[in-house]
Amino acid sequence: MGLLSLAIWMPIIFGVVLLALGRDDQARSVRWIALIGATLSFLVTIPLYTGFKLGTSAMQFVELESWIQRFNVNYHLGVDGISLWFVLLTAFINVVVIIASWESITHRVNQYMASFLILSGLMIGVFSALDGLLFYVFFEATLIPMYLIIGIWGGPNKIYAAFKFFLYTLLGSLLMLVALIFLYNKSGGSFDILTWHQLKLGGTIQTLLFFAFLAAFAVKVPMWPVHTWLPDVHVEAPTAGSAVLAAIMLKLGAYGFLRFSLPIAPDAAHEWAWLMIALSLIAVIYVGVVALVQTDMKKLVAYSSIAHMGFVTLGFFIFNDVGLAGGIVQMIGHGFVSAAMFLCIGVLYDQAHSREISSYGGVVNTMPKFAAFALLFAMANCGLPATAGFVGEWMVILGAVQFNFWIGMAAASALIFGAAYTLWMYKRVYLGPVTNDTVKKLKDINAREFFMLGLLAFAVMYMGLYPKPFTDVMNSSVADLLRHVALSKLN
């Protein structure tokens, strides 16, 4: 079995084993098995990075087996410089959320842990799939564990939020399925994504394909105006569910643009770039203003995620290497930072059982170690230099200025909103005197929480101080993708 197959199936197998351990009195064993499964799954992905050859845009660690022979559907896996980091990020975040859920989940522990392990394997499958139908199967299958995580362990309105999440994301994906079947017929019966990249297509067909993919991927990112499901889902989802949703699941949509929309329909991508840039800027600026008025910490960070993902789509559609690489770096950096922000809210919620900003005040007096971590992550969310939140945003703004000064200027203005809503939240929750008895009774983080936040703090600082390993891996693949986008594919 190849490394990619191990990365996909090892967490899924561990998840299935946990489902077989069906009783809550085995919760301690279940947690350790889940942690061992997540850790081994992460360790399996490390040789993908250490053995990755730089300077080539070719797919590496390729696995190809016939799956459904009659329709020429293959179990075809591989990673390039664009997808490699997302495989590692998914496996890393999975370890962190298993540690984060150690004490907060007390019922159906085996099903909860199994859902995260299976979800992790399926998301790695999305980033590794080189067969269109295989991609679609993994892409849709990720909905099931996340639907269960929200619907079973979520808040008071969990059923409403789970249905909204499922319907929004499923409806968009149905149009993508039509597009995939069309490309299968057009390519003479092949689901190979790299073959689709070479197809000559008419202008109208490219436009229809572009919007079919947009329907699936824009909802997943989510782009404005199809973003309304995300705040509801974040508020109701358990803490670890919010962390995985923000850190990885939103990236599935953005990744889809890189694998499908841009290389398959480059002429349509150029023609409709103005629309994508406009929608991205609305997400970056308008949604940033919306985040300012939130009273619920989770809603604030949820809107912040939409604004940060606006930078990603902006970077993709300005068609230069700095912007495109910046969009990918922003996806990775946002993965670390957003997970950390949601897990910090979870630490407070576990003790005080409130997400309202007004329920807190002066937390730094009772939880100094925790407040220090929260400050680092808040600064990273603002885009402070030397943190993971800065690198991608800076590259996207740089690329946007090269493309058009005023677009770059508009994007840069979002940094002001980001600083405003994040630091204002931090001031009201953490600084000043202790405001009530609930805050007075808070206990500082224990060793487990310190280790969990320490892992994320290390990732946020390492990427901010030394982004070279991240950019080196993707340079050749970004240049190759830009060559695809620059060539007209009109037949």
PyMOL commands that set and color helices and strands:
alter all, ss='L'
color gray80, all
select helices_A, chain A and resi 3-20+24-50+69-71+84-100+109-128+132-141+143-153+158-186+193-196+203-220+229-236+239-264+266-271+273-292+297-316+321-352+357-359+363-366+368-382+388-403+405-430+437-440+447-465+468-486
alter helices_A, ss='H'
color red, helices_A
select strands_A, chain A and resi 60-68+73-79
alter strands_A, ss='S'
color yellow, strands_A
deselect
rebuild
show_as cartoon
